[in-house]
Amino acid sequence: MPNADLIIFGGGIAGLWTLSEASRLGYRCILLEAFTLGSGQTIASQGIIHGGLKYTLQGMMTGSARRIREMPLIWRKSLAGEQRPDLSQTEIRSPHCYLWRTESLSSRLGMFGAKMGLQVVPQNLTPEHTPELLANCPGSIGVMEEQVISPYSLITNFADSFRNQIYKYDPEQLKFQFDANANITAVQIQTATGEQLTIETAAVLLTAGRGNEVLRNQARRQADSTGSPCMQTRPLHMAMVRGALPAFSGHCVDGAKTRVTITSDTDSKGRTVWQLGGQVAEMGVNMTRRELIPHAARELAACVPGIDLSELEWNTYAVDRAEGTTKSGLRPETPQILKEGNLLTAWPAKLALAPRLAEEICQNLSQMNVPPTAGDQSWTRAFSSLSRPEVAQPPWETAENWVTLNNSQSDAEAA
C-alpha cells in the first residue's frame, strides 16, 4: 500500500507552495485536486505580490502590514530562480505597480499613510517618467516595486516542477479512513482505470478554499472545537475590460481605500485585458453584471482622466475569498491554520502570504512529530496510475457575452 507523510487537498497557491516547502524538507508529500489547478481564488487573483500598501493607507502599521511586508523579497528570489520553489518560468506581468490619487483631501492623506512602515516604499516619479496613461492625474505619481505575476503561468510552473506529486481525484469516490482517536490513517481515491487506491498517510492538509467545507464534512469535522463555523467568505465581483489598452498595473488611492486596482494581461487572441479590483470589486458584490459594468466604467474614467473607453469590451466575474473565521467577520490579518488531530485546515488570507503559510504548516508537522521519510523520488512511482489535473483557464478566457459600454448601458436602462 502506498504511503505519504502528508496529503494536501487543493491545488491553489496555498497547496502548491506547501507542496514545494514540504518536499524541500524531505516529506513524502502529494497534492490532490478535484477539478483544475488554481480554480477559484488563485486563477481569479490579480497576481500582485503585495508588500503592505493597502494595509497602511490609514497611516497605521497593522498586523497585516507587518506580516506581509517581507513577502515581496521572498517571492522575488523565487521568481529569479535563486531559491526554492524555483519560479523562474513564471511570467512577470509587471516589475512594479503605479500609485496615484484622486483630487480629494482624503486621497492625499491616504498617499501619505501608504508610505509608512513599508519595506517597499512608493517612489515619486518625475513628469518625464510618468506613464502617458496617468498624465492627467492630479498630484504626484508613485511607483512601488511590487511585482505582478500571471497566476496561470505561476500554477503551470508549479505543475511542471512537481508533475509526479500532483494528481486528480473524483470527489464522489473520496473516502477517509480513521483510527479510534478519529485521526485520519488513510485516503481512498479512484485511479484513472477505475480501481480503488488506498494511500496511508501521517497527516492531511486542506487548502481547497471554499472546498474546505465539503472536505471537512467528509473528514468528520464540521466546526471548530467550540462548535462554531471555522470558515467565512468575502465575495468580490470583478470587472474586466479588453481592447486597445496599454499594459498597466497600479492602484488609485482614495482615502483609506484603493478606489480601483488595475492589472493587465494578454488573452489567447493577443488582446490586452484589464482586471479591475479594489473598491470597484467590493461594491460590485451588490450589483448585477448590467449594473457593475457602467459603474466600473465611470470609476475608471474618474480615476484615469482622459482615458478613451470607446470600442472596448466589458465583462464581469464573481469569486469568493474563503478564509478562517474571525470574531469581527473582517478579513484576517494572518494566514490561518486549524489543527485537529492530524488534520490541518488552512487559509493563506492573501496570495502573497503563501510562503508564510507553508512555513507555518511545516512547523506544525514537526510539532505533530511527523518525520520526513522521502530519501529520493522513487516513492512517487506508486501513484503512476492516477491522472493529472489541468491548469484552470483565466477568467477572461472562459467569460462569455462580452459587451461594449453602449450595449451595457442600454441593457441596464432596459432592466
NUSE-426341 format. One line per field, with one value per residue (C-alpha): z negated, y, x negated. Coordinates in pm, whole numbers, padded with zeros to 5 digits. Each point is the difference from the previous one (the first is absolute). Layout:
BEGIN
pz: [Z:...]
py: [Y:...]
px: [X:...]
//
This chain:
BEGIN
pz: [00000:00097:-00284:-00048:-00281:00112:00241:00111:00139:00219:00289:-00055:-00106:-00366:00083:00272:-00205:-00296:00230:00101:-00354:-00148:00283:-00055:-00362:00105:-00054:00216:00113:00271:00103:00109:00205:00077:00300:00161:-00165:-00127:00068:-00222:-00187:00141:00372:-00065:-00200:00147:-00064:-00200:-00249:-00262:-00238:-00237:00192:-00043:-00372:-00075:00177:-00336:-00118:-00238:-00010:-00031:-00065:00367:00110:-00239:00119:00372:00044:00020:00270:00315:-00064:-00052:00322:00187:-00082:00109:00319:00078:-00056:-00296:-00250:-00021:00127:00328:00170:00273:00265:-00135:00216:-00170:00133:-00148:-00224:-00186:-00074:00045:-00280:00050:-00161:00073:-00077:-00347:-00326:-00140:00302:-00079:-00358:00127:00216:-00307:-00204:00277:-00055:-00369:-00119:00335:00119:00354:-00011:00283:00197:00162:00376:00190:00277:00272:-00161:-00062:00227:00266:-00138:-00324:00156:-00099:-00359:-00289:-00241:00002:00162:-00191:00094:-00229:00065:-00051:00273:00187:00123:00222:-00226:00295:00064:-00372:-00032:00317:-00140:-00315:00200:00219:-00298:-00203:00275:-00189:-00320:00129:00086:00071:-00200:00029:-00306:00030:-00048:-00288:-00334:-00322:-00238:-00373:-00311:-00342:-00079:00318:00159:00374:00078:00374:00300:00264:00354:00344:00260:00368:00076:-00255:-00269:-00363:-00141:-00374:-00113:-00359:-00141:-00316:00051:00223:00102:00147:00211:00234:-00073:-00002:00063:-00352:-00133:00201:-00077:-00370:00007:00163:-00260:-00278:-00097:00055:-00251:-00222:-00357:-00129:00242:00204:00377:00081:00339:00137:00352:00132:00356:00283:00330:00235:00321:00310:00307:00315:00318:00098:-00346:-00116:-00229:-00345:-00371:-00284:-00282:-00009:-00364:-00145:-00375:-00187:00299:00337:00221:00289:00052:00362:00125:00362:00197:00360:00102:00240:00297:-00089:-00150:-00311:-00292:-00313:-00327:-00225:-00373:-00315:-00103:00344:-00066:-00361:00082:00303:-00229:-00042:00374:00291:00299:00186:-00286:-00069:00354:00033:-00363:00064:00314:-00194:-00272:00255:00178:-00332:-00106:00338:00144:00376:00056:00321:-00085:00344:00193:-00313:-00108:-00356:-00218:-00366:-00218:-00361:-00242:-00371:-00223:-00250:-00329:-00361:-00214:-00201:-00293:00178:00333:00157:00206:-00208:-00036:00021:00161:-00202:-00086:-00192:-00151:-00099:-00069:00317:00215:00089:00169:00136:00169:00112:-00012:00299:00299:-00118:-00341:00141:-00100:-00360:-00011:00140:-00259:-00285:00130:00003:-00353:-00097:00157:-00211:-00315:00091:00011:00369:00125:00364:00160:00367:00078:00375:00253:00042:-00234:00255:00236:-00208:00128:00373:00052:-00096:00254:-00011:-00011:00256:-00087:-00029:00271:-00091:-00046:00324:00200:-00131:-00023:00258:00136:-00006:00061:00103:-00239:00210:00011:-00372:-00074:00225:-00180:-00339:00104:00137:-00322]
py: [00000:00342:00240:00371:00228:00266:00005:00348:00066:00308:00116:00374:00204:-00109:-00369:00038:00208:-00236:-00297:00162:00090:-00340:-00178:00220:-00115:-00365:-00087:-00252:00242:-00025:00248:-00101:00231:-00072:00231:00217:00141:00353:-00001:00249:00261:-00048:00021:00291:00201:00308:-00142:00293:-00096:00249:00152:00159:00309:-00042:-00069:00329:00242:00123:00071:-00297:-00297:-00272:-00367:-00068:00253:-00136:-00356:00063:00255:-00268:-00196:00188:-00088:-00369:-00010:00201:-00256:-00291:00178:00057:-00370:00076:-00222:-00268:-00004:00087:00222:00128:-00131:00217:00296:00337:00230:00307:00062:00271:00166:00368:00195:00314:00183:00185:00370:-00051:00099:-00349:-00138:00219:-00124:-00357:00052:00124:-00302:-00237:00091:-00092:-00312:-00172:-00196:00093:00377:00196:00211:00322:00019:00305:00121:-00146:-00345:00011:-00240:00172:-00166:00200:00331:00171:-00129:00248:00011:-00213:-00342:-00273:-00337:-00301:-00296:-00244:-00261:-00110:-00358:-00210:-00245:-00237:-00004:-00039:-00306:-00150:00052:-00196:-00272:-00054:-00004:-00254:-00208:-00328:00132:00168:-00214:00028:-00174:-00048:00161:-00245:-00291:00151:-00180:00064:-00277:00069:-00153:-00021:00359:00136:00067:-00059:-00309:-00029:00155:-00207:00135:-00142:-00049:00094:-00362:-00005:-00199:00108:00117:00033:00231:-00013:00336:00157:00331:00170:00366:00177:00309:-00011:00343:-00032:-00370:-00038:-00007:-00309:-00172:00066:-00159:-00309:00000:00017:00357:00256:00272:00100:-00117:00250:-00121:00321:00012:00009:00172:00323:00138:00354:00034:00214:00094:00089:00198:-00070:00215:-00098:00173:00272:00053:00031:-00252:00152:-00087:00237:00131:00316:00105:00183:00046:-00326:-00208:-00097:00141:-00220:-00244:-00069:-00296:-00101:-00315:-00119:-00248:-00293:00227:00261:00255:00195:-00074:00210:-00138:00265:-00069:00211:00179:-00060:-00374:00028:00231:-00214:-00280:00187:00059:-00211:-00040:00261:00244:-00065:00055:00366:00064:-00139:00213:00315:-00082:-00070:00329:00186:-00166:00026:00338:00010:-00376:-00103:-00269:-00017:-00327:-00194:-00318:-00069:-00297:-00101:-00303:-00085:-00170:-00078:00050:-00285:00053:-00107:00150:00314:00126:00331:-00162:00220:-00115:-00196:00166:-00317:-00344:-00229:-00366:-00214:-00316:-00295:-00317:-00069:00214:00354:00246:00313:00332:00234:00324:00142:-00141:00175:-00172:-00355:-00035:00092:-00248:-00281:00069:-00012:-00322:-00170:00124:-00165:-00328:00008:00072:-00290:-00228:-00077:-00082:00047:-00341:00073:-00109:00044:00020:-00376:00002:00198:-00301:-00143:00277:-00046:-00137:00336:00264:00356:00317:00277:00364:00221:00261:00373:00153:00201:-00321:-00160:00311:00025:00279:00288:00334:00349:00284:00129:-00343:-00041:00337:-00087:-00331:00173:00256:-00274:-00196]
px: [00000:-00145:-00060:-00067:-00109:00247:00293:00108:00348:00032:-00218:00000:-00301:00027:-00015:-00262:-00243:00042:-00065:-00328:-00107:00092:-00183:-00305:-00006:00012:00366:00179:00266:00265:00267:00351:00224:00365:00039:-00270:-00311:00057:00375:00177:-00198:-00351:00075:00239:-00253:-00165:-00346:-00141:-00271:00117:-00251:00253:00111:00375:-00042:-00180:00233:00130:-00353:-00005:-00235:00265:-00065:00066:-00261:-00262:00046:00021:-00277:-00273:00181:-00112:-00366:00081:00201:-00262:-00271:00219:00106:-00367:-00075:-00225:00183:00266:00261:-00168:00257:-00228:00242:00282:00097:-00045:00272:-00168:-00303:00191:00335:00078:00167:00205:00289:00319:00059:00148:-00172:00054:-00182:-00303:-00001:00022:-00306:-00189:00108:-00100:-00365:-00011:-00178:-00039:-00299:00102:00059:00166:-00247:00121:-00043:-00117:00237:-00220:00019:00375:00192:00208:00314:-00035:-00104:00328:00010:-00038:-00293:-00309:-00015:-00177:-00138:-00036:-00226:00287:-00024:00311:00000:00223:00189:00046:-00374:-00072:00223:-00147:-00350:00090:00179:-00304:-00238:00200:00155:-00048:00159:00318:00303:00369:00270:00376:00163:00290:-00241:-00199:00001:-00192:-00101:-00036:-00150:00166:-00103:00162:-00337:-00017:-00207:00059:00170:00175:00038:00072:-00272:00025:00098:00283:-00180:-00010:-00332:-00053:-00279:-00119:-00100:-00139:00183:00256:00012:00304:-00077:00298:00150:00378:-00047:-00140:00356:00098:-00328:00039:00342:-00147:-00278:00265:-00084:00272:-00096:-00288:-00050:00259:00263:-00014:-00049:-00371:00025:00140:00017:-00030:00125:-00133:00163:-00283:00029:-00209:-00058:-00188:-00112:-00247:-00147:-00360:-00163:00040:00015:00078:00218:00208:00023:00298:-00028:-00052:00108:-00133:00275:-00107:-00286:-00090:-00200:-00042:-00069:00026:00267:-00036:00085:-00260:00240:-00090:00234:00024:00136:00154:-00019:00000:00318:00151:00001:00116:00291:00078:00115:00330:00037:00112:-00227:00206:-00045:-00367:-00128:00114:-00100:-00349:-00027:00090:-00252:-00270:00070:-00015:-00326:-00173:00106:00003:00005:00179:00258:00157:-00015:-00099:00178:00111:00083:00008:-00061:00074:-00238:00015:-00303:00011:-00180:00001:00273:-00079:00208:00059:00081:-00269:-00293:-00253:-00339:-00207:00008:00223:-00052:00247:-00154:00223:-00194:-00198:00231:-00107:00236:-00162:00074:-00285:00210:-00194:-00186:-00316:00017:-00023:-00371:00080:00289:-00216:-00270:00253:00154:-00339:-00061:00329:-00111:-00314:00201:00232:-00307:00049:-00352:-00106:-00062:-00078:-00353:00047:00285:00045:00301:00203:00015:00283:00228:-00061:00354:00153:00095:-00128:00212:-00019:-00066:00309:00055:-00006:00347:-00019:-00051:00320:00222:00279:00220:-00248:00173:-00099:00072:00291:00159:-00047:00160:00293:00045:-00012:00260:00224:-00035]
//
